[in-house]
Amino acid sequence: MAHLTKEILKGFLDENPVFKILLGLCPTLAVTSTVINGIGMGLAATFVLIFSNLLVSLIRNITPKKIRIPVFIIIIATFTTIVDLSMAAYLPALHKALGVFVPLIVVNCIIFGRAEAFASKNPILSSVADAIGMGLGFTFALVVLAGARELIGSGTLLGFNILTNAYKPMIIMILPPGAFLSLGIIIGLLNLRKESRSPKCT
Amino acid sequence: MSNEKLLVGPAPHFRAKEDSEGMMRDVIIALLPALFLSIYFFGILAAIVVIVAVVSSLVFEYIMLRARKKTATKTDYYSAALTGLLLAFCITSATPFWAVIVGSAVAIVIAKHFFGGLGFNIFNPALVGRAFLLASYPVMMTTWFKPMDAITGPTPLNLIKEQGISTALSPLFFGNVGGSIGETSALALIIGGLYLLYRKAIDFRIPVSYFGTVIIFSHIFGVDPLFHLLAGGLMLGAIYMATDPVTSPVSRPGGWFFGAGCGLITMVIRLWGGYPEGVCYSILLMNAVVPLLDRYLPGTRFGAKRRLSLKK
């Protein structure tokens, strides 16, 4: 079980898809203006990721190498459509807020990357563990980023007014430039932490 | 300073007395007439904004130098004070003091030190601070006080854009109009600019091509060129901000192109853009292409007959 826990945990910090590998930046930058959107996007992608990794891993020995990419696309598109339609039926407000980024999960490079780099080469259990770790790591990154942006940009968290009305929201943080600024600063701080921990090599 | 890397270009070299510290002192001196006139026109509020901006810029500079374990030099502090002064000059006197501090923080911490500190910043820090404030607090940052008065009113560029009303040229020239703290008086800014040219602290090509492009563009599209030269932040931007040696091209042809690009973008924004004023964005946009200008318009080496070849 130890290696499964390791596969799950690595997605959070050491190999966090957003903060460390810089994958899936398009939805990351686009939907993180509120925490709710961040959680919704993260969980939708996690769902697709778990099932696509599971299926890709299941058929990894019978998939011809030459057509593996189209096969991955069909698998991912199937689960994306499931998420898209269920979200439209049960969570119409969230579906509307996320807009085009729900169908765009099809081309999310985290999901593609894990299918190609991990699930097509590893057994089923490890692949699912990897998908859970990566998906939750993605969700975690979105929540951190969206939390910072929503708090500074509108003074709220999950829609609750945290900073009272005396706080003047810094609107730029919920606009596209705010996404780039905050993502850059978070990645910079993580790299700084890594640098200060590793021994100096001068 | 002993372990700083020394970069030397191809010979021959000039020897010059000036250094960056003296140059920044010159720019600060050149801004003093505009500072006095702005306090005369906009009163104590303008003075408070200027003081808060300069002091907070110095404090952020000190914090960032300490955090990055850099040796502080006089030049660093002159540069930070200048950034603070320029930031105060391009925002309204109605800005509350905490917003001024936010602007200084963005200018010094994000626009300057995150890019590597003095000499490495791609974008003009003061203008980044202003653009950040304008995007963050759009209503607050476009509340302009009328000069010598405690009531708010539109700037000349607002008037012409929204109501088609032009402003007489003489108040525009002396600065008796609404606007950002240091931008209203063309007279004071031109006096400072002449001092800078006399001290050779700025590259004359950038303001000349900036003004020239604005004049030609105004003639082509049938608007008053003098109005567009004197209104808004054009004088402040063209003389003091576009010429920042860190964020403008080194080469001479690059300087001409840089100024012309700023003028063109300014006029396009003023005539057809969503904002009444475009000086800030035009300079920031042209800042982004400076490395390209330096690479593809390298100019002539001193004493050489022909342009430097790109191929090594």
Interface residues (C-beta under 8 A of the other chain):
Chain A: K168 M170 I171 I172 M173 L175 P177 L181 G184 I185 G188
Chain B: A99 V102 I110 F114 F132 A135 S136 Y137 P138 M140
